[in-house]
Amino acid sequence: MGARTDDLLSDDPETPDIVASENVFTGKVWNLRRETFRYNGHDIVREFVDHTGAVAILALDDDDRALLIKQYRHPVRYRDWEIPAGLLDLHGELPLAAAKRELAEEADLEADDWSVLAEFYTSPGGSDEAIRIYLARTVRPTAAAFDRTEEEADIEKRWVPLDEVVDAVLARRIQNPSLIVGALAARTARETGWSQLGAANSPWPRHPKLGKAGERERPDGDMRP
């Protein structure tokens, strides 16, 4: 394991020797992978959700209101408040392009000003899902509304003052992780004059499948976008 040479608070990358890697279940949206890796002198077996990764968008209007959407999520049996988001499941599509597409498809919005607001792993002990949250400002309606189906067919949209969203987070009335991370990050970034935002096209080295060529080859030859 590598040792840090300074006191800057930061996660450290690790590259253990992958002894074996196999896809043990292929699902409609994502897969289940089993890997054996060598760590601290032992061969360890772990299974995890093999995820495409995703992007999410916190859209703010000129009145400092965030665009929230409410839709049904079957695993938890809730219609929860979220921010627009979507999978990186189109081969070769860059994260920023995916964010723009999702904002249009889920909220009928487009924006002129894009920045990277936050990044996080949803459940690093059981999934390699990485999410990048973009801040979208100078927003306006798209020329035409999108037709939505399945769980998205009855999406409810609401513009909510950012401070009110944070209050709902702290009161535990809303639980969606992208919304929570995005709202808290946005209010903190606003207090510092947005000085810590990242460029919209910033590299994303923490994404486990996005490399310089946009994909990474797994030990078994399986290519994932």
BANU-354936 format. One record per residue: x, y, z of N, C-alpha, C in turn; residue in three letters. Coordinates in steps of 0.2 Angstrom, whole numbers, plus 5000, padded with zeros to 4 digits. Atoms other than C-alpha are relative to their C-alpha. Example, Ala and Ser with C-alpha at 12.3 -4.5 7.8 and 13.67 -1.06 7.14 Angstrom:
2
+------+------+------+-------+-------+-------+------+------+------+---------+
| n_c1 | n_c2 | n_c3 | ca_c1 | ca_c2 | ca_c3 | c_c1 | c_c2 | c_c3 | residuo |
+------+------+------+-------+-------+-------+------+------+------+---------+
| 5004 | 4994 | 5000 |  5062 |  4978 |  5039 | 5004 | 5006 | 5000 |     ala |
| 4996 | 4994 | 4999 |  5068 |  4995 |  5036 | 4996 | 5005 | 5003 |     ser |
+------+------+------+-------+-------+-------+------+------+------+---------+
This chain:
225
+------+------+------+-------+-------+-------+------+------+------+---------+
| n_c1 | n_c2 | n_c3 | ca_c1 | ca_c2 | ca_c3 | c_c1 | c_c2 | c_c3 | residuo |
+------+------+------+-------+-------+-------+------+------+------+---------+
| 5004 | 4994 | 5000 |  5000 |  5000 |  5000 | 5004 | 5006 | 5000 |     met |
| 4996 | 4994 | 5000 |  5006 |  5017 |  4996 | 4999 | 5005 | 5005 |     gly |
| 5001 | 4995 | 4995 |  5009 |  5030 |  5009 | 5000 | 5007 | 4998 |     ala |
| 5001 | 4993 | 5003 |  5004 |  5048 |  5007 | 5006 | 5004 | 5003 |     arg |
| 4994 | 4996 | 4998 |  5018 |  5061 |  5008 | 4998 | 5007 | 5003 |     thr |
| 5002 | 4993 | 4998 |  5008 |  5076 |  5014 | 4993 | 4998 | 5005 |     asp |
| 5006 | 5001 | 4995 |  4993 |  5079 |  5026 | 4993 | 5002 | 4996 |     asp |
| 5007 | 4998 | 5004 |  4980 |  5084 |  5012 | 4995 | 4994 | 5001 |     leu |
| 5005 | 5006 | 4999 |  4964 |  5074 |  5016 | 4998 | 4998 | 4993 |     leu |
| 5001 | 5003 | 5006 |  4962 |  5063 |  5001 | 5000 | 4993 | 5000 |     ser |
| 5000 | 5008 | 5001 |  4957 |  5045 |  4996 | 5006 | 4999 | 4996 |     asp |
| 4994 | 5003 | 5003 |  4972 |  5035 |  4990 | 4998 | 4994 | 4995 |     asp |
| 5001 | 5006 | 5005 |  4971 |  5024 |  4974 | 5004 | 4994 | 5002 |     pro |
| 4996 | 5006 | 4998 |  4976 |  5006 |  4976 | 4999 | 4995 | 4994 |     glu |
| 5000 | 5005 | 5006 |  4980 |  4993 |  4962 | 5002 | 4993 | 5002 |     thr |
| 4998 | 5007 | 4998 |  4980 |  4976 |  4970 | 5000 | 4995 | 4993 |     pro |
| 5000 | 5005 | 5005 |  4984 |  4961 |  4959 | 4994 | 4996 | 4999 |     asp |
| 5006 | 5004 | 5001 |  4968 |  4954 |  4951 | 5002 | 4993 | 4998 |     ile |
| 4998 | 5007 | 5001 |  4970 |  4935 |  4952 | 4995 | 4997 | 4995 |     val |
| 5005 | 5002 | 5005 |  4953 |  4932 |  4943 | 4994 | 5005 | 5000 |     ala |
| 5005 | 4996 | 5001 |  4938 |  4941 |  4937 | 4995 | 4997 | 4996 |     ser |
| 5005 | 5003 | 5004 |  4921 |  4935 |  4931 | 4994 | 5003 | 5001 |     glu |
| 5007 | 4998 | 4999 |  4904 |  4940 |  4927 | 4995 | 4995 | 5002 |     asn |
| 5004 | 5006 | 4998 |  4892 |  4929 |  4937 | 4993 | 5001 | 4999 |     val |
| 5007 | 4998 | 5002 |  4876 |  4938 |  4933 | 4999 | 5006 | 4996 |     phe |
| 5001 | 4995 | 5004 |  4870 |  4948 |  4919 | 4993 | 5003 | 5000 |     thr |
| 5007 | 4997 | 4999 |  4855 |  4960 |  4923 | 4998 | 5004 | 4994 |     gly |
| 5003 | 4996 | 5005 |  4844 |  4971 |  4913 | 5004 | 5007 | 5000 |     lys |
| 4997 | 4993 | 5000 |  4853 |  4987 |  4919 | 5008 | 4999 | 5002 |     val |
| 4993 | 5001 | 4999 |  4869 |  4981 |  4927 | 5002 | 4993 | 5002 |     trp |
| 4998 | 5007 | 4999 |  4879 |  4965 |  4931 | 5003 | 4999 | 5007 |     asn |
| 4997 | 5002 | 4994 |  4886 |  4956 |  4946 | 5007 | 4997 | 4998 |     leu |
| 4993 | 5002 | 5001 |  4905 |  4953 |  4946 | 5003 | 4997 | 5006 |     arg |
| 4996 | 5003 | 4995 |  4916 |  4941 |  4956 | 5007 | 5001 | 4999 |     arg |
| 4993 | 5000 | 5001 |  4934 |  4945 |  4958 | 5004 | 4997 | 5006 |     glu |
| 4995 | 5002 | 4995 |  4949 |  4937 |  4967 | 5006 | 5005 | 5000 |     thr |
| 4995 | 4995 | 5000 |  4962 |  4950 |  4972 | 5005 | 4998 | 5006 |     phe |
| 4994 | 5001 | 4995 |  4979 |  4949 |  4982 | 5001 | 5006 | 5004 |     arg |
| 5000 | 4994 | 4996 |  4979 |  4961 |  4996 | 5003 | 4998 | 5007 |     tyr |
| 4997 | 5001 | 4994 |  4990 |  4961 |  5012 | 5002 | 4992 | 5001 |     asn |
| 4997 | 5007 | 5000 |  4997 |  4944 |  5007 | 4995 | 4995 | 5000 |     gly |
| 5005 | 5005 | 5000 |  4980 |  4935 |  5005 | 4996 | 5001 | 4994 |     his |
| 5005 | 5000 | 5005 |  4969 |  4931 |  4991 | 4993 | 5001 | 5002 |     asp |
| 5007 | 4998 | 4997 |  4952 |  4939 |  4994 | 4995 | 4999 | 4994 |     ile |
| 5005 | 5001 | 5005 |  4936 |  4935 |  4985 | 4994 | 5005 | 5002 |     val |
| 5005 | 4995 | 4999 |  4923 |  4949 |  4983 | 4995 | 5000 | 4994 |     arg |
| 5005 | 4999 | 5005 |  4907 |  4951 |  4973 | 4997 | 5007 | 5001 |     glu |
| 5003 | 4993 | 5000 |  4900 |  4968 |  4968 | 4996 | 5001 | 4994 |     phe |
| 5004 | 4997 | 5005 |  4888 |  4977 |  4957 | 5005 | 5003 | 4995 |     val |
| 4996 | 4998 | 5006 |  4897 |  4980 |  4940 | 4996 | 5005 | 4997 |     asp |
| 5004 | 4995 | 5002 |  4890 |  4997 |  4936 | 5003 | 5005 | 4995 |     his |
| 4998 | 4995 | 5006 |  4891 |  5009 |  4921 | 5002 | 5007 | 5003 |     thr |
| 4999 | 4993 | 4998 |  4892 |  5024 |  4932 | 4994 | 5005 | 4998 |     gly |
| 5005 | 4996 | 5002 |  4881 |  5039 |  4931 | 5002 | 5007 | 5001 |     ala |
| 4999 | 4993 | 4999 |  4879 |  5058 |  4930 | 4993 | 5002 | 5003 |     val |
| 5006 | 4997 | 4997 |  4867 |  5069 |  4940 | 5001 | 5008 | 4999 |     ala |
| 4999 | 4993 | 5002 |  4863 |  5087 |  4937 | 4996 | 5004 | 5005 |     ile |
| 5003 | 4995 | 4996 |  4859 |  5101 |  4950 | 4999 | 5006 | 4996 |     leu |
| 5002 | 4995 | 5004 |  4850 |  5114 |  4940 | 4998 | 5006 | 5004 |     ala |
| 5002 | 4994 | 4996 |  4849 |  5132 |  4948 | 4997 | 5005 | 4995 |     leu |
| 5002 | 4994 | 5004 |  4839 |  5146 |  4941 | 5002 | 5007 | 5002 |     asp |
| 4997 | 4993 | 4998 |  4842 |  5165 |  4943 | 4997 | 5002 | 5007 |     asp |
| 5002 | 4998 | 4993 |  4832 |  5165 |  4959 | 5003 | 4995 | 5005 |     asp |
| 4997 | 5004 | 4995 |  4843 |  5152 |  4967 | 4996 | 4994 | 5002 |     asp |
| 5005 | 5006 | 4998 |  4830 |  5138 |  4966 | 5003 | 4994 | 4996 |     arg |
| 4998 | 5006 | 5003 |  4835 |  5120 |  4962 | 4994 | 4996 | 4997 |     ala |
| 5005 | 5004 | 5003 |  4825 |  5109 |  4950 | 5000 | 4993 | 5003 |     leu |
| 5001 | 5007 | 4997 |  4819 |  5093 |  4959 | 4995 | 4997 | 4996 |     leu |
| 5005 | 5004 | 5003 |  4810 |  5079 |  4951 | 4998 | 4994 | 5005 |     ile |
| 5002 | 5005 | 4996 |  4800 |  5066 |  4960 | 4997 | 4994 | 4995 |     lys |
| 5002 | 5006 | 5004 |  4798 |  5048 |  4953 | 5000 | 4994 | 5004 |     gln |
| 5000 | 5007 | 4996 |  4795 |  5030 |  4959 | 5006 | 4996 | 4999 |     tyr |
| 4994 | 5005 | 5000 |  4809 |  5019 |  4964 | 4998 | 4994 | 5003 |     arg |
| 5003 | 5007 | 4998 |  4804 |  5001 |  4965 | 5004 | 4997 | 5006 |     his |
| 4996 | 5004 | 4994 |  4818 |  4994 |  4977 | 4998 | 5003 | 5007 |     pro |
| 5002 | 4997 | 4993 |  4813 |  5006 |  4991 | 4993 | 5002 | 5001 |     val |
| 5008 | 4999 | 5000 |  4794 |  5008 |  4986 | 4999 | 5007 | 5002 |     arg |
| 5001 | 4993 | 4999 |  4795 |  5027 |  4987 | 5000 | 5004 | 4993 |     tyr |
| 4999 | 4995 | 5005 |  4792 |  5041 |  4975 | 5004 | 5005 | 5004 |     arg |
| 4996 | 4996 | 4997 |  4807 |  5051 |  4980 | 5002 | 5006 | 4996 |     asp |
| 4998 | 4994 | 5003 |  4813 |  5068 |  4977 | 5008 | 4999 | 4998 |     trp |
| 4993 | 5001 | 5003 |  4829 |  5068 |  4966 | 5002 | 5006 | 4996 |     glu |
| 4998 | 4995 | 5005 |  4839 |  5079 |  4954 | 5001 | 4995 | 4993 |     ile |
| 5000 | 5003 | 5007 |  4839 |  5074 |  4935 | 5007 | 4996 | 5000 |     pro |
| 4994 | 5004 | 5000 |  4852 |  5059 |  4933 | 4999 | 4995 | 4995 |     ala |
| 5000 | 5005 | 5005 |  4856 |  5045 |  4921 | 5006 | 4996 | 5000 |     gly |
| 4994 | 5005 | 5000 |  4867 |  5030 |  4918 | 5005 | 5002 | 4994 |     leu |
| 4995 | 5000 | 5006 |  4883 |  5031 |  4907 | 5000 | 4994 | 4996 |     leu |
| 5000 | 5006 | 5003 |  4877 |  5017 |  4897 | 5000 | 5000 | 4992 |     asp |
| 4999 | 4999 | 5007 |  4879 |  5024 |  4879 | 5007 | 5000 | 4998 |     leu |
| 4993 | 5001 | 5002 |  4895 |  5018 |  4872 | 5003 | 5006 | 4997 |     his |
| 4997 | 4994 | 5003 |  4907 |  5032 |  4869 | 4998 | 5007 | 5002 |     gly |
| 5003 | 4993 | 4998 |  4896 |  5046 |  4876 | 5004 | 5003 | 5006 |     glu |
| 4996 | 4997 | 4994 |  4906 |  5058 |  4887 | 4995 | 5002 | 5005 |     leu |
| 5005 | 4998 | 4995 |  4899 |  5062 |  4904 | 4997 | 5007 | 5000 |     pro |
| 5004 | 4994 | 5001 |  4895 |  5080 |  4900 | 4995 | 5000 | 4995 |     leu |
| 5005 | 5001 | 5005 |  4886 |  5075 |  4885 | 4994 | 4996 | 5003 |     ala |
| 5005 | 5004 | 4997 |  4876 |  5062 |  4895 | 4996 | 5005 | 5005 |     ala |
| 5004 | 4995 | 4996 |  4872 |  5076 |  4908 | 4995 | 5004 | 4996 |     ala |
| 5005 | 4996 | 5004 |  4865 |  5087 |  4895 | 4994 | 4997 | 4997 |     lys |
| 5005 | 5005 | 5003 |  4855 |  5073 |  4887 | 4995 | 4999 | 5006 |     arg |
| 5004 | 5002 | 4995 |  4848 |  5068 |  4904 | 4996 | 5006 | 5003 |     glu |
| 5004 | 4994 | 4998 |  4843 |  5086 |  4909 | 4994 | 5001 | 4995 |     leu |
| 5005 | 4999 | 5005 |  4834 |  5088 |  4893 | 4994 | 4994 | 5000 |     ala |
| 5005 | 5005 | 5000 |  4825 |  5071 |  4894 | 4996 | 4999 | 5006 |     glu |
| 5004 | 5001 | 4994 |  4820 |  5071 |  4912 | 4997 | 5007 | 5002 |     glu |
| 5002 | 4993 | 4997 |  4817 |  5090 |  4915 | 4998 | 5005 | 4994 |     ala |
| 5001 | 4996 | 5006 |  4815 |  5097 |  4897 | 5003 | 5007 | 5001 |     asp |
| 4996 | 4994 | 4999 |  4829 |  5110 |  4901 | 5006 | 4999 | 4997 |     leu |
| 4993 | 5000 | 5003 |  4845 |  5115 |  4893 | 5003 | 5006 | 5004 |     glu |
| 4996 | 4995 | 4996 |  4859 |  5126 |  4901 | 5006 | 5002 | 4996 |     ala |
| 4994 | 4998 | 5003 |  4873 |  5137 |  4895 | 5006 | 5000 | 5004 |     asp |
| 4994 | 5000 | 4995 |  4884 |  5136 |  4911 | 5000 | 4994 | 5003 |     asp |
| 5000 | 5007 | 4997 |  4890 |  5119 |  4916 | 5007 | 5000 | 5004 |     trp |
| 4994 | 5001 | 4996 |  4903 |  5115 |  4930 | 4999 | 4993 | 5004 |     ser |
| 5000 | 5006 | 4996 |  4908 |  5100 |  4940 | 4999 | 5002 | 5007 |     val |
| 5002 | 4998 | 4993 |  4900 |  5101 |  4958 | 5003 | 4995 | 5005 |     leu |
| 4998 | 5005 | 4995 |  4904 |  5085 |  4966 | 5001 | 4993 | 4997 |     ala |
| 4999 | 5007 | 5002 |  4909 |  5066 |  4964 | 4999 | 4996 | 5006 |     glu |
| 5000 | 5005 | 4994 |  4905 |  5051 |  4975 | 4999 | 4993 | 4997 |     phe |
| 5002 | 5007 | 5001 |  4904 |  5032 |  4975 | 4994 | 4999 | 5005 |     tyr |
| 5006 | 5001 | 4997 |  4887 |  5027 |  4980 | 5000 | 4995 | 5006 |     thr |
| 4999 | 5005 | 4995 |  4892 |  5011 |  4990 | 5006 | 4996 | 4998 |     ser |
| 4994 | 5003 | 5002 |  4910 |  5007 |  4988 | 5002 | 4993 | 5003 |     pro |
| 4999 | 5007 | 4998 |  4909 |  4991 |  4998 | 4997 | 4995 | 4996 |     gly |
| 5004 | 5005 | 5004 |  4897 |  4983 |  4986 | 4999 | 5002 | 4993 |     gly |
| 5001 | 4998 | 5007 |  4897 |  4992 |  4970 | 5006 | 5005 | 4998 |     ser |
| 4995 | 4995 | 5002 |  4909 |  5002 |  4959 | 4997 | 5006 | 4996 |     asp |
| 5003 | 4994 | 5003 |  4896 |  5015 |  4954 | 5003 | 5006 | 5002 |     glu |
| 4998 | 4993 | 4998 |  4903 |  5032 |  4953 | 4995 | 5005 | 4997 |     ala |
| 5005 | 4995 | 5002 |  4892 |  5047 |  4951 | 5004 | 5007 | 5000 |     ile |
| 4997 | 4993 | 5000 |  4898 |  5065 |  4945 | 4994 | 5004 | 5000 |     arg |
| 5005 | 4995 | 5000 |  4886 |  5079 |  4949 | 5002 | 5006 | 4997 |     ile |
| 4998 | 4994 | 5004 |  4886 |  5094 |  4937 | 4995 | 5005 | 5003 |     tyr |
| 5004 | 4994 | 4998 |  4880 |  5111 |  4942 | 4998 | 5004 | 4993 |     leu |
| 5003 | 4997 | 5006 |  4869 |  5118 |  4928 | 4997 | 5007 | 5001 |     ala |
| 5003 | 4993 | 4999 |  4865 |  5137 |  4927 | 4999 | 5003 | 4994 |     arg |
| 5003 | 4997 | 5006 |  4857 |  5149 |  4915 | 4996 | 4995 | 4996 |     thr |
| 5004 | 5005 | 5003 |  4844 |  5137 |  4911 | 4994 | 5002 | 4997 |     val |
| 5006 | 4999 | 5004 |  4829 |  5137 |  4899 | 4997 | 4994 | 4998 |     arg |
| 5003 | 5006 | 5002 |  4816 |  5126 |  4893 | 5003 | 4997 | 4993 |     pro |
| 4998 | 5003 | 5007 |  4820 |  5114 |  4878 | 4995 | 5002 | 4995 |     thr |
| 5005 | 4998 | 5006 |  4811 |  5118 |  4861 | 4994 | 4996 | 5001 |     ala |
| 5006 | 5004 | 4999 |  4800 |  5103 |  4864 | 5001 | 4995 | 5006 |     ala |
| 5000 | 5004 | 4994 |  4795 |  5092 |  4879 | 5002 | 4993 | 4997 |     ala |
| 4999 | 5007 | 5002 |  4801 |  5074 |  4879 | 4994 | 4995 | 5002 |     phe |
| 5004 | 5005 | 4998 |  4790 |  5059 |  4879 | 5003 | 4995 | 5005 |     asp |
| 4997 | 5004 | 4995 |  4793 |  5049 |  4895 | 4996 | 4994 | 5002 |     arg |
| 5004 | 5006 | 4999 |  4788 |  5031 |  4899 | 5002 | 4997 | 5007 |     thr |
| 4999 | 5004 | 4994 |  4788 |  5018 |  4913 | 5000 | 5005 | 5006 |     glu |
| 5000 | 4996 | 4994 |  4793 |  5026 |  4930 | 5001 | 5007 | 4999 |     glu |
| 4999 | 4993 | 5001 |  4797 |  5042 |  4922 | 4994 | 5003 | 4997 |     glu |
| 5006 | 4997 | 5003 |  4780 |  5044 |  4914 | 4996 | 5005 | 5004 |     ala |
| 5003 | 4995 | 4996 |  4773 |  5053 |  4929 | 5005 | 5004 | 5005 |     asp |
| 4995 | 4996 | 4996 |  4788 |  5063 |  4935 | 4997 | 5007 | 5002 |     ile |
| 5002 | 4994 | 4998 |  4784 |  5078 |  4945 | 5006 | 5005 | 5001 |     glu |
| 4995 | 4995 | 4999 |  4794 |  5094 |  4944 | 4999 | 5005 | 5004 |     lys |
| 5001 | 4995 | 4996 |  4797 |  5107 |  4956 | 5006 | 5004 | 5001 |     arg |
| 4995 | 4996 | 4999 |  4808 |  5122 |  4958 | 5000 | 5002 | 5008 |     trp |
| 4999 | 4999 | 4993 |  4814 |  5124 |  4976 | 5006 | 5004 | 5002 |     val |
| 4994 | 4996 | 4998 |  4825 |  5137 |  4985 | 5005 | 4995 | 5003 |     pro |
| 4994 | 5005 | 4998 |  4842 |  5129 |  4988 | 5000 | 4999 | 5008 |     leu |
| 5000 | 5001 | 4992 |  4841 |  5133 |  5007 | 4995 | 4996 | 5002 |     asp |
| 5006 | 5004 | 4998 |  4824 |  5125 |  5008 | 5002 | 4992 | 4999 |     glu |
| 4998 | 5007 | 5001 |  4831 |  5109 |  5000 | 5005 | 4998 | 5005 |     val |
| 4995 | 5002 | 4995 |  4846 |  5109 |  5012 | 4996 | 4998 | 5007 |     val |
| 5004 | 5001 | 4993 |  4833 |  5111 |  5027 | 4997 | 4993 | 4999 |     asp |
| 5003 | 5006 | 5001 |  4824 |  5096 |  5020 | 5005 | 4994 | 5001 |     ala |
| 4995 | 5005 | 4999 |  4840 |  5086 |  5019 | 5001 | 4999 | 5008 |     val |
| 4998 | 5000 | 4993 |  4845 |  5090 |  5037 | 4994 | 4997 | 5005 |     leu |
| 5006 | 5002 | 4996 |  4827 |  5086 |  5043 | 4998 | 4992 | 4998 |     ala |
| 5000 | 5007 | 5002 |  4829 |  5069 |  5034 | 4993 | 4998 | 4997 |     arg |
| 5006 | 5001 | 5004 |  4813 |  5071 |  5024 | 5001 | 4998 | 4993 |     arg |
| 4998 | 5002 | 5006 |  4822 |  5068 |  5008 | 5007 | 4996 | 5000 |     ile |
| 4994 | 5005 | 4998 |  4835 |  5053 |  5006 | 5004 | 4999 | 4994 |     gln |
| 4996 | 5002 | 5006 |  4841 |  5052 |  4988 | 5007 | 5003 | 5000 |     asn |
| 4993 | 4998 | 4998 |  4860 |  5052 |  4989 | 5003 | 5006 | 4995 |     pro |
| 4998 | 4994 | 5004 |  4863 |  5063 |  4973 | 4997 | 5006 | 5002 |     ser |
| 5003 | 4994 | 4998 |  4851 |  5076 |  4979 | 5003 | 5002 | 5006 |     leu |
| 4997 | 4998 | 4994 |  4859 |  5076 |  4996 | 5007 | 5003 | 4999 |     ile |
| 4993 | 4998 | 5001 |  4877 |  5077 |  4990 | 5000 | 5007 | 4996 |     val |
| 5000 | 4994 | 5004 |  4872 |  5090 |  4977 | 4998 | 5006 | 5003 |     gly |
| 5003 | 4995 | 4996 |  4862 |  5101 |  4988 | 5005 | 5003 | 5005 |     ala |
| 4995 | 4997 | 4995 |  4875 |  5102 |  5002 | 5006 | 5003 | 4997 |     leu |
| 4994 | 4998 | 5003 |  4889 |  5104 |  4990 | 4999 | 5007 | 4997 |     ala |
| 5002 | 4994 | 5003 |  4880 |  5118 |  4981 | 5000 | 5006 | 5005 |     ala |
| 5000 | 4994 | 4995 |  4876 |  5128 |  4996 | 5007 | 5002 | 5003 |     arg |
| 4993 | 4999 | 4998 |  4894 |  5126 |  5002 | 5004 | 5004 | 4995 |     thr |
| 4996 | 4997 | 5006 |  4901 |  5131 |  4985 | 4997 | 5007 | 4999 |     ala |
| 5003 | 4993 | 5000 |  4889 |  5146 |  4985 | 5003 | 5005 | 5005 |     arg |
| 4997 | 4996 | 4995 |  4896 |  5152 |  5001 | 5007 | 5002 | 4999 |     glu |
| 4993 | 4999 | 5002 |  4913 |  5152 |  4994 | 5001 | 5004 | 4993 |     thr |
| 5000 | 4997 | 5007 |  4908 |  5161 |  4978 | 5001 | 4996 | 4994 |     gly |
| 4999 | 5004 | 5005 |  4908 |  5146 |  4968 | 5007 | 4999 | 4997 |     trp |
| 4993 | 5000 | 5002 |  4927 |  5146 |  4968 | 5003 | 4993 | 4999 |     ser |
| 4998 | 5007 | 5000 |  4929 |  5127 |  4970 | 4997 | 4996 | 4995 |     gln |
| 5003 | 5004 | 5005 |  4919 |  5122 |  4955 | 5005 | 4997 | 4995 |     leu |
| 4995 | 5002 | 5005 |  4928 |  5111 |  4942 | 4997 | 5001 | 4993 |     gly |
| 5002 | 4999 | 5007 |  4928 |  5114 |  4923 | 4995 | 4994 | 4998 |     ala |
| 5005 | 5005 | 5002 |  4913 |  5105 |  4915 | 5004 | 4994 | 4996 |     ala |
| 4997 | 5006 | 5004 |  4925 |  5094 |  4904 | 5006 | 4997 | 5004 |     asn |
| 4995 | 5002 | 4996 |  4937 |  5090 |  4919 | 5001 | 4992 | 4999 |     ser |
| 4999 | 5008 | 5000 |  4945 |  5072 |  4918 | 4996 | 4997 | 5006 |     pro |
| 5004 | 5004 | 4995 |  4936 |  5059 |  4929 | 5004 | 4994 | 5002 |     trp |
| 4995 | 5006 | 4999 |  4951 |  5048 |  4935 | 4997 | 4995 | 5005 |     pro |
| 5002 | 5005 | 4995 |  4941 |  5040 |  4949 | 4994 | 4996 | 4997 |     arg |
| 5005 | 5004 | 5002 |  4928 |  5033 |  4938 | 5003 | 4993 | 4998 |     his |
| 4996 | 5006 | 5001 |  4933 |  5014 |  4937 | 5000 | 4998 | 4993 |     pro |
| 5000 | 5002 | 5006 |  4929 |  5012 |  4919 | 5001 | 5005 | 4994 |     lys |
| 4998 | 4995 | 5005 |  4933 |  5028 |  4910 | 5007 | 5002 | 5001 |     leu |
| 4993 | 4998 | 5000 |  4951 |  5030 |  4905 | 5001 | 5005 | 4994 |     gly |
| 4999 | 4995 | 5005 |  4959 |  5040 |  4892 | 4997 | 4998 | 4993 |     lys |
| 5003 | 5002 | 5006 |  4951 |  5030 |  4878 | 4992 | 4999 | 5002 |     ala |
| 5007 | 5000 | 4998 |  4934 |  5031 |  4888 | 4998 | 4993 | 5002 |     gly |
| 5002 | 5006 | 4998 |  4934 |  5013 |  4893 | 5006 | 4996 | 5003 |     glu |
| 4995 | 5004 | 4997 |  4944 |  5000 |  4903 | 4999 | 4993 | 4999 |     arg |
| 5001 | 5007 | 5001 |  4947 |  4982 |  4899 | 5001 | 4996 | 5006 |     glu |
| 4999 | 5004 | 4994 |  4944 |  4970 |  4913 | 5004 | 4994 | 4998 |     arg |
| 4996 | 5006 | 5001 |  4955 |  4954 |  4915 | 4997 | 4995 | 4996 |     pro |
| 5003 | 5005 | 5004 |  4943 |  4943 |  4907 | 4998 | 5002 | 4993 |     asp |
| 5002 | 4997 | 5007 |  4942 |  4954 |  4891 | 4994 | 5004 | 4999 |     gly |
| 5007 | 4997 | 5000 |  4925 |  4961 |  4895 | 5001 | 5008 | 5000 |     asp |
| 5000 | 4993 | 5001 |  4924 |  4979 |  4889 | 4994 | 5004 | 5002 |     met |
| 5006 | 4996 | 4998 |  4913 |  4991 |  4898 | 5001 | 5007 | 4998 |     arg |
| 4999 | 4993 | 5002 |  4909 |  5009 |  4893 | 5001 | 5004 | 5006 |     pro |
+------+------+------+-------+-------+-------+------+------+------+---------+
